[in-house]
């Protein structure tokens, strides 16, 4: 099933909101030839996968209860380039948290991540856009039992409280000492390569302005790890 066919398959579905109101997917218009060409010119390698182009010509997104507009064309809207140099901001929850589709330097559309700011956590949400559309449909059908709601409400807290985590347990050797990136004095590595959905890491444990580096196209992040000083250390500038 293509992405266009997948979206078409949920158009007849009827969902019920928490207030008991019934609703359906409401499609946005498709993109014109000129809009498609303009988007291509912005994308890495000017590459728009044919299946994505077919979807965009059919519809550039849809309205769905509980989410801000789901958009397939919102390239570069997210703005967190150190985490996602190229991305589509698929949707927001209205509270400053977003579902982001990662695009690599060759223009391939890859996994979808949920980026939460409170707590400051990143979670692998869906393997790809196809699974994300399934997860939105499941959210409409199952509500609190859906993957989307569980990640939004529970998984982020589990990752933040370190009930689950990947950085401290990472024993793999990485060659970051190649001069291409300026590494923080101390850092942890968050490697989501081949990890399942609901896996993630806290990106804001070291407080505001934490340095984050994405060294390659791979889902690997270098996250600054600041050691908290005691009151006396701060008072005397760390000197004994």
N, C-alpha and C positions, 0 to 999 in steps of 0.2 A: 504494500500500500504506500503510495506516495504521500508526501506531507499535505498536498492539496486534498487528496482523497480522505486522508485522516481527519482533516478539519471539516470536510463536508460530512463525514460520518457522525459528527456530534451535533450538527445543526438542528436535528430533529429532537434531540434530547431535551427533556424538561426537568428542571431542578427546582428545589425548594429552599428558600433562604431560612436563616435562623428565626425570622419573624413569621414564617409560614407563607411568604409570598412566592409565587411561581415565576420562574424566569427561564429564558433561553439565551444561547449565544447570539449576540448581535454583531454581525460582521461589519468591519470597516471597508471602505472602497478599496479596490485593487489599484496598483500603481500603473501609471502611464509609461509609454516608451521613454519619454524624457526623464521621468522620475527614476526609472530603472537605470538609465545611463548615468544620471547624476550620482546615484548610490554606488554604482560600479567604480566610478572615478575616485571615490573616497576609500574604497575597501583595499586592504593589502593586496598587492599584486594585481589590482583591478579585477579581482576574481569574485564572481558571484556564482556559486554552484547552481547548476541547471534546475535542480529540484527546488531550491530556494526561490529562484526566479519565477518558476511556475506558480509557487505559492503566493508570492508577492503580487503577481499579475491578477491572481484571483482575489486576494485580500491582503492588506498590509497589517491586519490585526483584528482584534475583536473585543467587545465589552463582555465582562463577566463579573457577576456579583462577588464582592469580597476582595477584588483586586482593582487596582487602577487599570487603565487600558492595557491589554496585552498587545505589544507592538513587535512586528518582525523587521521593521525598517529603522529603528532608533539607534543608528550607528553613532558611536562617539558621544552619546548623551550622558553616560555614567560619570566620566571624568576622573576616575580613580586609576590613572594610567600606570602607576607603579605596581598595581595589582593586576590590572587587565589593560595592557597597552592598546588592544583592539577588541571591542565588544559591542554587542547589541543589548540595550537595556530593555529586556522583555516586558517587565512589569514591576510595579511597586505595590506596597501594601498600604500606602497613605501615611506611614509613620517613619519614613526615611530609610526603609529597608527595601532591597531590590533583588530581583531575579535577573542574572546576567549570563548571556551566552558568550563564551570565549571564542575568539577568532584568532588563528595563528598567523604568522607572517606570510604564509603562502595563500591565505584567504580561505582556509578550511574552517567550517563551522563545527565546533567541538562541544564539549560538555556545558551544562547549565549549572550555575552556582547561585546559592542564596547568600547574599552579603548583608549581614545584620550589623547595626551600629550599637545596639544596646540589648544584649552584650555584644562587644566587638568581635564577631565570629564569622568565619567563612565556612560554608558547608557545600559539598558536592551534592547537588539537588537532583539532577537528571543526567543520564548519559549523553543525551542529545536533544535536539528540538522535538523530535517525534515523541520521546518519552515525556518531555515537559508538557506537551499538549495532552498526553494521556493522564498526567498527574493533575492537570487543571480539571479535566473531565471527572477524574476520581474525586477531587475535592468537592465538586458540585454534587456528586452522588453520595459520598460517604461522610463529608464534613470532618468532624474531629478524628475520625478513624483513617483519614486519608494521609498519604505520605506528605503532602504539602503542609497540612495542618500540624502533623507531628513534628516535622522539621522546624516549622515556624514557632511552635510553642514549647517543644520539649528538647529536641536535639541540640539547639543552640545553647540551652542552659546546661545540658550534660557536657558539652564540649568546653564551655566556659569554666565550669566547676571542676573540669579535668576528670570527670567520671570516665570519659573516653578521651583519648588523645593520641597524636602521632608524633609530635615533635620530640618529647623527652625520650621516647623509645627508639628513635631513629639511630641506627648504628652504621648506616651506609656511609661510605667515603665519597665525598663530592670534590670535584676539581674546580673550585671557585677562585683559586689563586692564579688567575690568568691575566690579571691586569685590566680586564674589560669592565669590571664592576668594583666600586669602592665599598669594601665590606665594613659593616659596623665593628666596633671593637669586640663585642660579644654578640653572638646571634644563635638562633635555632633554625633548623631547616624543616619546612613543612612540605612533604612530598606526597602528593595525591595521585601519583602515577599508578594506574591499575587499581586504585582503591574503589570500593563500592560506594554507592550513594549513601548519604547520612554520615559520611566521614568528613572531618574538617579540622579546623584549628582556630584558636583565639589569636586574632591579629592585633589586639589592642591591650594586651596584658601589661606592657611597659608604659602605658599612659599615652597622652596626646603626643602627636608628631613622631610616633614610632616609625623608624625607617623600615621600609619594606622594599625588597628587590625581587623582580622576576627575571632571572638571568637568561632564560631560554624560552622557547615555545612550550616546553614541557610544563605540566602543572606542578611546578616546584617553586616555592617562595622562601626567601631568606628574610627572617623576621628578627629585628633588633631585640636583644634581651638585656635590658638595663637591670643592674643589681640595685635593689633598694638599699639606701644607706640608713644607718641608725641616726637618731637625733644628734648624738655627740659627733658622729662622723660629719654630718652636714654642718654642725656648729663650728668645728675646727677644720673644715675643708678637707676632711679625710686624713689629716695628719695625726700621727700618734704623739 
